[in-house]
Amino acid sequence: MTMTDRRLITALDLPTTNDAEALVETLGEACAHYKIGLQLLPIGGMDLARSLKARGHDVFLDFKLHDIPATVEKATRSITQAGADLLTVHAEPPVMRAAVEGRQGSGLKILGVTVLTAYDDAMLTQMGYAYGARDLVMRRVDQALDCGVDGVVASPQEAEAIRARVPDDFLIVTPGVRPAGAELGDQKRVATPEAALKAGATHLVVGRPISQADDPFAAAQAIADEMAKA
C-alpha cells in the first residue's frame, strides 16, 4: 500500500468548499496534493487554498488565466499570496511571460495549458485550428520552454513526446487519467496512472474516479498503488 504520493493530485471539482473539505477529511493520508479550479474560485476557493497549505498540503490552482498580459501579471502576483504550489495559464506566449513576471519572488510554479484533454482533432478543426491535438501540444510546449514556465498541462498521450524534448525538471501534469475500467466521462485523450507516469508525466490529476467513488479513500489508495509500479 502506497500512501501520500504527492504526484497524485485530487481534483476538488465539487459544488461547495464544505464538500471539498469533507473529501479532504475522507481521503486523509491517501492524498496530500489538491487541485482547486474555477468551480470553487468564486465561493471561497482561495481561502480553501490557504487552509490546505496551512495543513501541509500541496495546492494546485487550476485557474487557466487568459487575458491581456498586464492583467495576467497582476492576477498572478495576487495569487502568490495564497502560497500555492502550481498555477495554470493558457499556453500562449504573452500570457505565459506575464505569469512568469507576476510570480517573481514567490515559490509559485507556472504551468501552461496546452490542449484540454476534452478536445480531440475533430473539435480543434471545428474551432478553426490548423493543427491536430498532438502537433498543437508540441508547438505550445516549445513556446512554454521559450517563455520560462515550469511545465505544461497535457494529456498522457503526449507525455512521452514532451519528455523527450524538455529538461528533466520540467513538469508534465496530466489530467485525463483513468484507472483501468473507469468511465471516461468527457475525457477523450486518456491513459491509466501507470501508463501516464511511464510515459513521462510528473503529476497526475484525478477527479471523478476518486470524488465520485463509493469509497474515495480506497479509490485514491488503489491509484497510488498503481503509481508505485511505474
Buried (B, 14 or more C-beta within 10 A) or exposed (E): EBEBBEBBBBBBBBEEBEBBBEBBEBBEEBBBBBBBBEBBBEEBBBEBBBBBBEEEBBBBBBBBBBBEBEBBBEBBBEBBEBBBBBBBBBBBBEBBBBBBBBBEEBEBBBBBBBBBBBBBBEBBEEEEBEBBBBBBBBBBBEBBBEBEBBBBBBBBBBBBBBBEEBEEEBBBBBBBBBBEEBEEBEBBBBBBBBBBBBBBBBBBBBBBBBBEBEEBBEBBBBBBBBBEEB
